[in-house]
Amino acid sequence: MDRLESMSILVRVAEAGSLSGAARRLRMPLPSLSRKVSELEAHLKVKLLSRSTRMLTLTDAGQEYLAACRRILEEVEAAERAAAGEYHAPKGELAITATVTFGRVHMLPVVSEFLQVYPEIDVRLGFSDRVVNLQEEHIDVAARFGRLPDSSLHAIRVGDVQRVLCASPDYLAERGVPRHPAELIGHDCVSFASMSLADAWDFQIGRGMQMFPVHSRLVVGTADAAVDAALAGVGITRVFSYHVTEAQRAGKLVTVLDDFDPPSLPVHLVYPGERMIPLKLRAFLDFAAPRLRLRLAAPDG
């Protein structure tokens, strides 16, 4: 029995919440994974998992052993990185993720410049508007928006972004310009699912926030799709200001209800809270943070 492999499998099972989910993530046949868990339990002479037809939970012994497994695996990974020189020289592969448009507009230019300065570091840059689990998907650093929940992640604040409402001039000429959030119920709206609810949007009213009903004729999964729909005259959408900078400059989109925009959202670079940070990650954080602050502080950031 490969003890480290068995520990890794148990961690994956706990993260996935099921044997089948862990098998999919590890791309391992379910019978093989189940057998390895059973072999681990037999070796330890204790039951780690409590299985039922509807759910899988850790026993008390399983929870204690899982915590130990995570500590051991983290130390093994740190030892391997040290042996590979990642703690002594900035080299190796760096995995970065950001939302689609933020990644294209802000992260890609910074990464491109970073690669020129650090020739021994390669970057795997992924764009996704969903929240990526850094540990499960082996990501070194991510750009995150909004208030961060308590977690094991470390964060560096690099600026703020503003949410805005916009529509095409043709749509506003036909349907009128809303003067108050309460008037949105009479308009066609396009909701970007990761940012707003489909039936109500929040606005700054006086010193507080208030929800107002909206009629979403279209709900999309990416900011780019929301912008495209607004350009096509489908209705009013809410996105971050940097999503529509180019379209505003070209006169293709116009912002509305600016006086009611909600407070800006903080932007952070987040990364796992390891005991030792590889130099490749430290080099990127030190390089990217000040450059992103400058970009986000610009008038069109």
CORWODA-V356335 format. One record per run of one state. SS is the DSSP state (H for helix, E for strand, C for the rest). FROM is the first residue (numbers start at 0). TO is the last residue. If there is no record, write none. Layout:
# CORWODA-V356335
ss->(SS	SS)
from->(FROM	FROM)
to->(TO	TO)
This chain:
# CORWODA-V356335
ss->(C	H	C	H	C	H	C	E	C	E	C	H	C	E	C	H	C	E	C	E	C	E	C	E	C	H	C	H	C	E	C	E	C	E	C	E	C	H	C	E	H	C	H	C	E	C	H	C	E	C	H	C)
from->(0	2	16	18	26	29	44	48	51	55	58	59	84	91	98	99	117	120	127	140	145	152	161	162	167	168	175	180	186	187	192	199	205	207	213	214	220	222	231	235	240	243	244	249	253	256	257	260	264	272	278	297)
to->(1	15	17	25	28	43	47	50	54	57	58	83	90	97	98	116	119	126	139	144	151	160	161	166	167	174	179	185	186	191	198	204	206	212	213	219	221	230	234	239	242	243	248	252	255	256	259	263	271	277	296	300)
